[in-house]
Amino acid sequence: MLFSLKVLVLSAISCAYVQGEATPSCPDPVAISPCTCLLVSENLHLDCSSVASEEELETALRAEFPTKDFYLFGIYNNPNLKVIHKGIFHDLTFQVIEMKVGYLEEIEAGAFTGSALTLQEINLFNNEIRSFPFEEIESYLKLLSLEMTYNNVSSFPVIKSSTLQTLDLSKNPLMSFPADGLQHLPSLVNAMFQSCEISEVFSGTFAGLPSLNYVTLFSNNISFIPTNFIELHGEGAYVYLGINHIDTIEVGAFKGVSRVFDIDYNSLKTVEEEIWRPVLEAGAGLYLVGNPFECGSDINWLIQEPKFMKLLDPYAACANGTLLSDLQPPLWRGRY
């Protein structure tokens, strides 16, 4: 009986110990000030938005942390930080790192590698980052999303990852886009390169990626689209190529677009059947506003198919302003 009682007591102590260890806890708030720690649904969030300098951030992160594994690290609207240094987080790990709306210029190599086994999302929206260790992405074994919109990355980086699903480098002055730029990202679903000053693209750039479902190259300087340029997969596949200078598209440029194809405000003069019939047959909405269509007999195939016309943006028009939906087939001469 006494033996059984001892076993029960020891078991209770053991369970309490295990439970205590499993429950995350924040450090002394004074020790980490001006950073703050918050427990949200058993997930620890560490916010260092109020630090006045890189030295103050380093001091706060040197404090004693009873729990090392955090869900989120955040810095928001901070005008004081320029560089995130190597080793800044010591032995702390994070699943999400957000540093948004600030003046960061550099993320040093080794700054995030302590979270290589846990990190799922990096969001560096709206900074001035020109230097980032893209070569380390391959070591982040759970990384799903890298979002660096509105920064100063000036050349297309080499990125390798077996897990990355979302890559957003919009609003960076990349200028060019290598043909093999995405070929080391087999799990990529969303590829976003809006307003990157890209003028030339190549065959195969967005092809051969088995999960790719969403591509935007909105507001660039592209004029020519080669064959085998974009190949999408799955339901709800989107392409956004609006506000470029596109005047020539090769047959076979697009495959698998099933939801929306936006090519508004470009320089197309015709809607070529070989290019666009497969898109419309897949049921994708086709947005063509702001193109100088000549509206000759070459678009009879389109205006004679009510099911296709229902998929067009109702404001798509000829160069003279006549809506495509108002054209009466057949058109016989070169222009409407």
C-alpha positions, 0 to 999 in steps of 0.5 A: 500500500505504501509502495503504491502511494509512493508511485502515485505521488512520484507519478503526479510530480512527474506529470506536473513537471512535464506539464510545466516544461510543456507550457511556454512562459515569457521572460521577465518583462523588465529584462527584455524591455522595450521588447514585449512577450505575449502568450497567445493560445499557448504560442509565444509572440515576441515584439521588439518594435520599440527598440531604439537601436541595434544595440538595444535589440541585442541587449534585450535578446541576451536576457534569460528566456525560460522558453526558447521556442517562440511562434512569432518574432515581430518588428513593426514601423521601426525607423531605427534599425538598419541591419539585423546582425548574425547571431542576434537571436542567440538560441531562440527559435521562431516559426514566423519572423516579421519585420514590416514597414521600416528602414532595414537595409541588410539581413546578415548571413546567419541572422535567421539560421538558428531557426532553420528547423522551425521557420515557416514564414519570413515577411520583410514587407516595405523596408529598404533591404538590398542585401539578404542571404538568399543562399541560406534559404535552402537550409530552412527545412520548413520554410513556406513563404518568403515575402519581400515586397517593397525593398531594394533587391536589385538582381534576381537571387538564386533561391533553392528550397524544396518546401517554399510555396510563396515567393513575393519579390514585387516592388524590387528593381530586379530588372531581369529574370533568368530563365532558370530563376525558379527551377530550384523551387519544386513546391512553388505555388505562388510567384509574385513579381509585380513592378520589378522593372522586368523587360525580358522574359524567357521560355520555360521560366514558369514551366515545369513547376508541378504545383504552380497556381498563381503568377503575377508580372503586373506592371513591368516592361515586358513586350514579348511572351515566348512559347512555354512561358507559363504552365499552371496546375490545379483549380483556380489558376491565375495569371496577371500580366496587366500594365506591360507593353505586350504586343507579341505572344507566341503560340503555346505560351500559356497552359493550365490557366483555369480561373483568371487571365488578366492582360489589361493595358497592353499593346495587343492588336488582335485576339489570336485563336491559337493562343486564347481559345485554350484559355477560354475553353478552360473556363478562365475569365479573360481581361483585355481592357486597354489593348488597341484591338483592330477588330478585324475578321481575325476575331470572328472566332471569338465574337461568334461564341457566346460562351467565350464572350461571357468570359470576357471583361465586358469593357474590352473594346476595339481601338476605336472604342467599340465594345467587343460585346457590341460587335456583330459577326461576321466581320469581313474586312481588316478592321471594324 
